[in-house]
Structures are given as structure tokens and as C-alpha cells.
Amino acid sequence: MENAGSTANKRVLALIGGIASGKTAVSDILSELGAYIIDADVISHYVTAPGSEGEAMLIKNFGDCLRDGRPDRRLIREKVFHDPEALKTLNDITHPLIIKEIHRQIENAQGVVVVVMPVPKELRRYHAVLSVYAPVDVRISRLIKRDNITEELAKKIIDAQMSDEKAASVADFTFINDGDKQKLRRSVTAWWKFYIEG
């Protein structure tokens, strides 16, 4: 791991998976087990917060997606998943800022660090890559309920991301999240005991 800091026993892991697959459920369990969690979604809000460089770029490039003079994340999301060029523009704005902040947080972290990322980036930097799999129909239902969006938009969002097959192919280990919370907890805990504590 490049630039992993000076702590000799630091291990930095990536946790990937499509939207509504259950990355948060897995990272919550890993956190309880002792991992330090860095969440790219949380960072994306931070780097586009009011007054930030990211917000200024969003205002400049997404002037039709403002509410009370501020970028509206829901309007931007609806726009980019119907317009590939707009999605590219959004990614070009946010991804470099998110990656820079992830690197900064990794530098300052110790022990087992898990970076949760909906868009896999620089996976070769990590000691191991974990993925979360959930059936597409389950993810669509979760997304509709969670974000109050249409089935059409939910499918577009999922289709725009890395496929489950691709995620599994680049992962060292995949957790199955079919809705059974206790089974997921047992799986994550068993992995931790074997690979981290073993």
C-alpha cells in the first residue's frame, strides 16, 4: 500500500458494491469489530459542502439543478442518470476531490482501515478488496423505498455502475447480502476472525 502511513500494522481494505447492495450494513459490522471506516459517500457530501471548491464547480456546471442558489443533489442525480455527458462532468468534478480526501484520511488512520466506495478507484492501492452482493431485484426495491424514486430511475442508477460480476471478479472476498441480517453478521464476523485476527 503506497503512502499508508508509518504504522507498521496498518491494513487498508476497499469495500465495493453497487448501490443498495448493503455496503453500509457490512461497514457497520466491520466498525463494531474494530475497523476504521472511511466512507466515500460521506466524503462526497463534505467536498461539495456549502462554501467548498466542489460546490462552486457544481454551481458553475449544474446551474439548472439549483435550489435556493445551492446544488440540489436529487436534481443532479436525476439529470446525470439520463445524460451520460452530465454524469461524466459530475464525476470529473467530484472524483478527484473525493480521492484526495480519502488519501488524507488514510494517512491519518491506524490499524485496519476500510474505505467504502460506490465507484471503485485505485483498487491496486489496497491490501485487499471486499465486495457486497445483493440480487438486483432486492437492490431495486431497497432503492425505491430508501430514496423515494421510480423503478425506472433505480434501474438506470444500477445499470450505470459496475456490474455485480465485475465487482466479484476484482474482489478478494464477497459477502452475500440477501436480506438476512444475522447471516450477514455471521459471515462478516467469521471473515474478520479468520483474516484479521487469525
Secondary structure as UniProt FT lines:
FT   TURN            2..3
FT   TURN            8..9
FT   STRAND          11..16
FT   TURN            19..20
FT   HELIX           23..33
FT   STRAND          36..39
FT   HELIX           40..46
FT   TURN            47..48
FT   TURN            50..51
FT   HELIX           53..61
FT   HELIX           63..65
FT   STRAND          66..67
FT   TURN            68..69
FT   STRAND          70..71
FT   HELIX           73..80
FT   TURN            81..82
FT   HELIX           84..108
FT   STRAND          112..117
FT   HELIX           123..125
FT   STRAND          128..133
FT   HELIX           136..147
FT   HELIX           151..159
FT   HELIX           164..170
FT   STRAND          173..176
FT   HELIX           181..191
FT   HELIX           192..196
//
